[in-house]
Amino acid sequence: MYAKCFDQSQKLRYDLKGMKIEMYQNAVQAKAGFGVDQILERGRKEKVWTGPTDWVLVKYDADFKIISLN
């Protein structure tokens, strides 16, 4: 789905606002509002998506890995 969206784009802009991070012993939760502005290659039509997003990352060895994205 993401590849198709990117392939159809002439221009794509992604923005995060108001990020809040909560740290736990072996995990991190990040929440923010997102906005995606897309101009399609065909017809130069503009699409806009906005909403909340929420990531949970868990520490594996020395790195953090995303285990969920809502």
C-alpha positions in Angstrom: 0.0 0.0 0.0 2.8 2.4 0.9 4.8 1.6 -2.2 1.7 2.3 -4.4 1.1 5.6 -2.6 4.8 6.7 -3.2 4.8 5.5 -6.8 1.8 7.7 -7.6 3.3 10.8 -6.0 4.8 13.7 -7.8 5.3 15.4 -4.4 4.9 14.0 -0.9 5.3 15.9 2.4 5.1 14.3 5.9 4.9 16.4 9.1 4.7 15.5 12.8 3.3 17.9 15.4 3.2 17.9 19.2 5.3 14.7 19.7 5.1 13.4 23.2 7.5 10.6 24.4 7.0 8.3 27.4 10.0 6.3 28.5 9.7 3.0 30.3 12.4 0.5 31.5 12.8 -1.3 28.1 10.3 0.5 25.9 9.4 3.9 24.5 6.0 5.2 23.4 5.8 8.2 21.1 2.6 10.0 20.2 2.0 12.8 17.7 -0.3 14.3 15.2 0.6 13.7 11.6 -0.1 15.3 8.3 0.6 14.0 4.8 0.2 16.2 1.8 0.5 14.4 -1.6 0.4 15.8 -5.1 -0.4 13.0 -7.6 1.6 12.6 -10.8 -1.6 12.1 -12.8 -3.8 15.2 -12.9 -1.7 17.0 -10.2 -4.6 16.3 -7.8 -3.8 17.1 -4.1 -4.7 14.7 -1.3 -4.3 15.4 2.4 -4.4 12.9 5.3 -4.2 13.9 9.0 -4.7 12.2 12.3 -3.0 10.8 15.4 -0.2 8.3 15.4 1.3 6.2 18.1 4.5 4.1 18.1 5.8 1.6 20.6 9.5 0.8 20.5 11.2 -1.9 22.5 14.9 -2.1 23.2 16.7 -5.0 21.6 20.4 -5.1 22.5 21.6 -1.5 22.0 18.9 -0.5 19.5 15.2 0.3 19.6 12.8 -1.5 17.2 9.2 -0.5 16.4 6.9 -3.2 17.6 3.6 -1.4 16.9 2.4 1.6 14.9 -1.2 2.8 15.2 
